[in-house]
Amino acid sequence: MKVLVTGTSGQLGHDTMLELEKRDIDCLGADRQGGENYEFKTTTLDITDKDMVEKVITDYHPDAVIHCAAWTNVDAAEDPANLEAVRKVNVEGTENLAKACAKIGAKMVYISTDYVFDGQGERPWQPDDKNYAPLNVYGQSKLDGEKAVTNNTDKYFIVRIAWVFGKNGKNFVKTMLEVGNNHDEVRVVNDQIGTPTYTPDLSRLLVDMILTDKYGFYHATNEGGYISWADFTKEIFKQAGINSKVIPVTTAEYGASVAKRPFNSRLDKSKLKENGFEPLPSWQDALSRYLKELQ
């Protein structure tokens, strides 16, 4: 099997390449930065360039493409000056890949987000829910990316995730470790509810998926129950031995975000088990492993 992974400079793309190599699967990373400073084989790829996408995929001819590249800066996406760039990456780039995959019969994994929903209520979102209502530009662009996949290929896995953390990039855990080590107390939102996703655990699942033909929509975050960002911070500080006090506040009280965030990011993951996939370990266990990795 041959697998192309986009966005290898990011947390998930990086760990997916490591997972593929661990399993001795022929893989090629694809990123705008190309092959510089990587520990695995990469090629330069601008997913917004349709001709380049078609050439790279045709030449390498993968059996599957795991599409991790994306515009993920949620607040910056709200800037009118960035609207075109966000759409080019998250929608047009995804469409280019989906069409190229369909042309050679390759499977495609598209990484999506809880942000495609409006985040209202308390019921966990089901993978096949269709009552989309994104609250922000980023969420709309990822929803349009989902449509770009489903409209152009049949061999797809659309995997929605949330609250991502991994070693190769910026994330909430790293931010809280820095803040906690430098402040006696920290204000953290307690009315946005969801579950973290650890990239090495998710990478394992994504590779498991492409070895099957169980296509469709999935939700994949770590197990361990639904929590708030404040709850997550308390556990980070507990496991890291940080004495900073967590002050829970509402989103309105926090007031620092440009983009609207969903209150309900609960994602139902039962479809994974139903289709024979192993769920991700608990987020508490994932956090413990991550903190050890950072040492």
C-alpha positions in Angstrom: 0.0 0.0 0.0 1.1 3.6 -0.7 -0.2 6.6 1.2 0.2 10.3 0.6 -0.2 12.6 3.7 -0.8 16.3 3.3 0.1 18.9 5.9 3.1 17.0 7.4 4.4 20.2 9.1 1.4 20.1 11.4 0.7 18.0 14.5 -1.5 15.4 12.9 0.2 15.1 9.5 3.6 14.6 11.3 2.3 11.9 13.6 0.4 10.2 10.8 3.6 9.8 8.8 5.3 8.4 11.9 2.5 5.9 12.3 2.7 4.8 8.7 6.4 4.3 8.9 6.1 2.4 12.1 3.9 -0.1 10.2 6.3 -0.2 7.3 3.7 1.3 4.9 5.1 3.1 1.9 4.3 6.8 2.5 5.0 10.2 1.2 4.5 13.5 3.0 3.3 16.5 1.1 3.7 20.0 2.3 4.3 23.6 1.1 7.7 23.4 2.7 8.7 20.3 0.9 11.4 18.0 2.1 13.4 20.3 4.3 14.0 19.4 7.9 11.8 16.3 7.9 12.7 12.9 9.3 10.6 11.2 6.6 10.2 11.4 2.8 8.3 14.5 1.7 7.5 16.4 -1.5 6.5 20.0 -2.1 2.8 20.4 -2.7 0.6 23.4 -2.7 -2.9 21.9 -2.5 -4.5 25.1 -3.9 -2.6 24.5 -7.2 -4.8 22.0 -9.1 -2.2 21.1 -11.7 0.4 20.4 -9.0 -2.0 18.3 -7.0 -2.9 16.2 -10.0 0.8 15.7 -11.0 1.9 14.7 -7.5 -0.9 12.3 -7.0 -0.7 10.9 -10.5 3.1 10.4 -10.3 3.1 8.8 -6.8 -0.2 7.0 -7.4 -1.2 6.4 -3.8 -3.8 3.9 -2.7 -5.0 6.4 -0.1 -4.6 10.1 0.7 -4.8 11.3 4.3 -5.6 15.0 4.0 -4.4 16.8 7.2 -3.4 20.2 5.6 -5.8 23.0 6.5 -6.2 26.6 7.6 -6.8 26.1 11.3 -6.3 29.6 12.8 -10.0 30.1 13.8 -9.8 33.8 14.8 -7.6 34.9 11.9 -10.1 33.3 9.5 -12.6 36.0 10.6 -10.4 38.7 9.1 -11.9 39.8 5.7 -8.4 40.0 4.3 -8.0 36.2 4.9 -11.4 35.0 3.6 -10.0 34.1 0.1 -7.0 32.3 1.5 -9.1 30.3 4.0 -11.4 29.2 1.2 -8.6 28.3 -1.2 -6.9 26.0 1.4 -9.9 24.4 3.1 -12.3 24.2 0.2 -10.6 24.5 -3.2 -7.5 22.6 -2.0 -9.7 19.8 -0.7 -11.7 19.7 -3.9 -8.4 19.4 -5.9 -7.4 16.4 -3.8 -10.8 14.7 -4.0 -10.9 15.0 -7.8 -7.3 13.7 -8.1 -8.1 10.8 -5.8 -11.3 9.9 -7.7 -9.3 10.0 -11.0 -6.9 7.2 -9.8 -9.3 5.4 -7.5 -7.6 6.3 -4.3 -9.3 6.4 -0.9 -9.4 9.8 0.8 -9.4 10.7 4.5 -10.6 14.3 5.2 -10.1 15.7 8.6 -13.0 17.8 9.7 -14.3 19.4 12.9 -17.0 19.8 15.5 -17.2 23.4 14.2 -19.5 22.3 11.3 -22.3 22.3 13.9 -23.9 25.2 15.7 -22.8 23.9 19.1 -26.2 24.3 20.7 -27.9 22.0 23.2 -26.2 19.1 25.1 -26.9 16.1 22.9 -23.7 14.6 21.5 -23.5 15.2 17.7 -23.8 12.1 15.6 -21.5 11.5 12.6 -24.4 11.4 10.2 -26.2 14.5 11.6 -27.0 16.9 8.8 -28.3 19.9 10.8 -25.2 21.9 10.0 -25.0 25.6 11.1 -21.3 26.7 11.5 -20.8 29.7 13.8 -17.7 31.0 12.1 -15.7 31.2 8.9 -13.4 28.3 9.8 -16.4 26.0 10.5 -18.1 27.0 7.2 -14.9 26.4 5.3 -14.5 22.9 6.8 -18.2 22.1 6.0 -17.7 23.2 2.4 -14.6 21.0 2.4 -16.7 18.0 3.5 -19.1 18.8 0.5 -16.1 19.0 -1.8 -15.1 15.5 -0.8 -18.6 13.9 -1.0 -19.4 15.6 -4.3 -16.2 14.4 -6.0 -15.4 10.9 -4.7 -17.1 7.9 -3.2 -14.2 6.4 -1.4 -14.0 8.8 1.5 -13.6 8.8 5.3 -14.7 12.2 6.8 -13.4 12.2 10.3 -14.5 15.0 12.7 -12.2 15.8 15.6 -11.9 18.5 18.3 -9.4 20.1 20.7 -6.3 18.7 19.1 -2.9 18.4 20.8 0.4 16.8 19.7 4.1 17.4 20.0 4.7 18.9 16.6 3.0 22.3 16.9 1.2 24.8 19.1 -1.8 23.6 21.1 -3.9 24.3 24.2 -1.8 22.0 26.5 1.5 23.8 25.6 -0.2 27.2 26.1 -1.5 26.2 29.5 1.8 24.8 30.7 3.5 28.0 29.8 0.8 30.2 31.4 0.6 28.0 34.5 4.3 28.1 35.1 4.3 31.9 34.9 1.1 33.0 36.7 -0.5 32.2 40.0 -3.9 31.9 38.5 -5.4 31.5 35.1 -8.9 32.2 33.8 -10.3 29.4 31.6 -13.7 28.9 29.9 -16.0 26.4 31.6 -19.1 26.5 29.3 -17.6 25.0 26.2 -17.9 21.2 26.5 -16.1 18.6 24.4 -13.2 16.1 24.5 -9.5 16.4 23.5 -7.9 14.5 20.6 -4.3 13.3 20.9 -2.7 13.1 17.5 -0.7 9.9 17.9 -3.9 8.1 19.0 -5.8 9.6 16.1 -3.1 8.7 13.6 -3.4 5.1 14.6 -7.1 5.2 13.9 -6.7 6.9 10.5 -4.3 4.2 9.3 -6.6 1.5 10.6 -9.4 3.1 8.5 -7.5 3.2 5.2 -6.9 -0.5 5.5 -10.7 -1.0 5.1 -13.5 0.1 2.8 -15.8 1.2 5.6 -16.3 4.6 4.2 -18.5 7.4 5.6 -18.6 10.0 8.3 -17.0 9.4 11.7 -16.3 11.2 15.0 -12.9 10.6 16.6 -11.8 12.1 19.9 -10.2 10.5 22.9 -12.5 8.6 25.3 -12.7 9.6 29.0 -15.9 11.7 29.1 -16.9 15.2 28.1 -15.2 18.1 29.9 -14.8 21.9 29.8 -11.6 23.7 28.9 -11.3 24.6 32.6 -11.6 20.9 33.5 -8.9 20.1 31.0 -6.6 22.8 32.4 -7.1 21.4 36.0 -6.0 18.0 34.8 -3.0 19.4 32.9 -1.9 21.3 36.0 -2.5 18.2 38.2 -0.5 15.9 36.1 2.3 18.4 35.4 2.6 19.4 39.1 1.7 23.0 38.5 0.2 25.0 41.4 -1.5 27.8 39.4 -5.1 28.2 40.3 -7.7 27.7 37.6 -10.5 30.3 37.6 -13.5 29.0 35.6 -15.3 31.7 33.6 -18.0 31.8 31.0 -17.3 32.5 27.4 -18.9 35.9 27.7 -16.7 36.7 30.8 -13.6 35.6 29.0 -14.3 37.7 25.9 -11.0 37.4 24.1 -12.0 35.4 21.0 -12.7 37.0 17.7 -14.6 34.0 16.3 -17.7 32.5 17.9 -17.0 29.1 19.5 -19.5 26.3 19.9 -20.7 25.5 23.5 -21.5 21.9 22.7 -18.6 20.1 21.1 -19.7 16.7 22.3 -19.0 14.2 19.5 -20.6 10.7 19.6 -18.0 8.2 18.7 -20.0 4.9 18.9 -19.9 4.4 15.2 -16.2 3.6 15.5 -16.9 0.5 17.5 -20.0 -0.4 15.4 -17.7 -0.6 12.4 -15.0 -2.5 14.1 -12.5 0.3 14.8 -10.7 0.6 18.1 -11.7 3.7 20.0 -9.0 6.1 21.2 -7.7 5.8 24.8 -8.9 8.1 27.5 -7.8 11.7 27.2 -6.4 11.5 30.7 -4.1 8.7 29.6 -3.3 10.6 26.4 -2.3 13.7 28.4 0.0 11.6 30.6 1.8 10.2 27.6 2.0 13.6 26.0 3.5 15.2 29.1 6.2 12.5 29.2 6.9 13.1 25.5 7.5 16.8 26.2 10.1 16.1 28.9 
